[in-house]
Amino acid sequence: MPVSIRKPRNRYHHGDLRRALVTATLQILEDHGPEGFTLREAARRAGVEHHSAYRHFADSAAILAAAATAGYAELRDAVAGTLDGMLDDDPDAVERLLAIAREYVAFAVRRPALYRLMTGPRLNESARFEELEEVIGQAYARVQAEITSGIAARQLDRDLDVVEATLTLWAALHGLASLVVMRRIKVRRDQLAAFTNRVVGHTIRGFTRG
């Protein structure tokens, strides 16, 4: 009897393809790093022809920006979860800032290729990707809010310049995370939190001096 061979359906509905392409991009980053990404490969892994990707992303920069946005959102949520789990009745500004630093470094080690994309050459130089700038701003704002709260609670120097302190800590934690990811500094995973406390702690405790 004749056998009917049906062309397989596209497994993604219109609203799902964008998410599938971003997921595929994140997988490529983990497998091959940012240098190994192509839009064609992302489409292949998502199970569609590469031209279908252009319905959602204008070019490779757009899909990489979406992946970086997802990365910053994951990092933002990890920080929020850790801070929300700390005691609210007796907040310690230094410990909360150290917790942020540990989350940044842990995230970088957990998702090294994605972190390299997030902190590498600026993807949004042309200001095309508003969502990316927004989520970066949210991550930065959480650090600034914790410093502001520490000053208000008199646990940090009341004369501390909030903007400068935030930039200083932002640079310190990203710098340490990048050095660890690039293996310029080699730290065992079971020692990573304690190492982060010691290194970034010098910067944070400097905020307490009046």
Residue pairs with C-beta under 8 A, 6 or more apart in sequence:
10 47
10 48
11 47
12 20
12 46
12 47
12 48
17 46
17 48
17 52
17 53
17 55
17 56
18 56
18 57
18 66
20 46
20 47
20 48
21 42
21 43
21 46
21 53
21 56
21 57
21 63
21 66
22 63
22 66
22 67
22 70
23 46
24 41
24 42
24 43
24 45
24 46
25 37
25 42
25 63
25 64
25 66
25 67
26 67
26 70
26 114
27 45
28 36
28 37
28 38
28 41
28 42
28 45
29 36
29 37
29 67
29 113
29 114
29 117
30 111
30 113
30 114
32 113
33 113
33 116
34 64
34 113
34 116
34 117
34 120
37 60
37 64
38 60
39 50
39 53
39 57
39 59
39 60
39 63
40 50
42 53
42 63
43 49
43 50
43 51
43 52
43 53
44 50
46 53
53 63
57 63
57 66
61 123
61 128
62 128
62 129
64 117
64 123
65 123
65 124
65 128
65 129
65 131
65 132
66 129
66 131
66 132
67 114
67 117
68 114
68 117
68 118
68 123
68 132
69 129
69 131
69 132
69 135
71 111
71 114
71 115
71 117
71 118
72 118
72 132
72 135
72 136
72 138
72 139
73 135
74 107
74 111
75 103
75 104
75 107
75 118
75 139
76 135
76 138
76 139
76 142
78 103
78 106
78 107
79 99
79 100
79 103
79 104
79 139
79 142
80 142
82 99
82 100
82 102
82 103
83 96
83 99
83 100
83 142
83 146
86 95
86 96
86 99
91 149
91 153
91 155
92 155
93 146
93 147
93 149
93 150
93 153
93 155
93 156
93 207
93 208
94 150
94 155
94 201
94 204
94 205
94 207
94 208
96 146
96 150
97 143
97 146
97 147
97 150
97 169
97 204
97 207
98 196
98 197
98 200
98 201
98 204
100 142
100 143
100 146
100 169
100 173
101 169
101 172
101 173
101 176
101 196
101 197
101 200
101 204
102 192
102 193
102 196
102 197
104 173
104 174
104 176
104 177
105 173
105 176
105 177
105 180
105 192
105 196
106 192
106 193
107 115
107 177
108 115
108 177
108 178
108 180
108 181
109 177
109 180
109 181
109 189
109 192
112 181
115 177
115 178
115 181
116 181
117 123
119 174
119 177
119 178
123 129
123 132
124 132
124 133
127 133
140 166
140 170
143 166
143 169
143 170
144 162
144 163
144 166
147 156
147 160
147 162
147 165
147 166
147 169
147 207
148 162
150 156
150 207
151 157
151 158
151 160
151 162
155 208
156 165
156 207
156 208
157 207
157 208
157 209
157 210
158 210
159 210
160 207
165 207
168 203
169 200
169 203
169 204
169 207
172 199
172 200
172 203
173 200
176 185
176 196
176 199
176 200
179 185
180 187
180 192
187 195
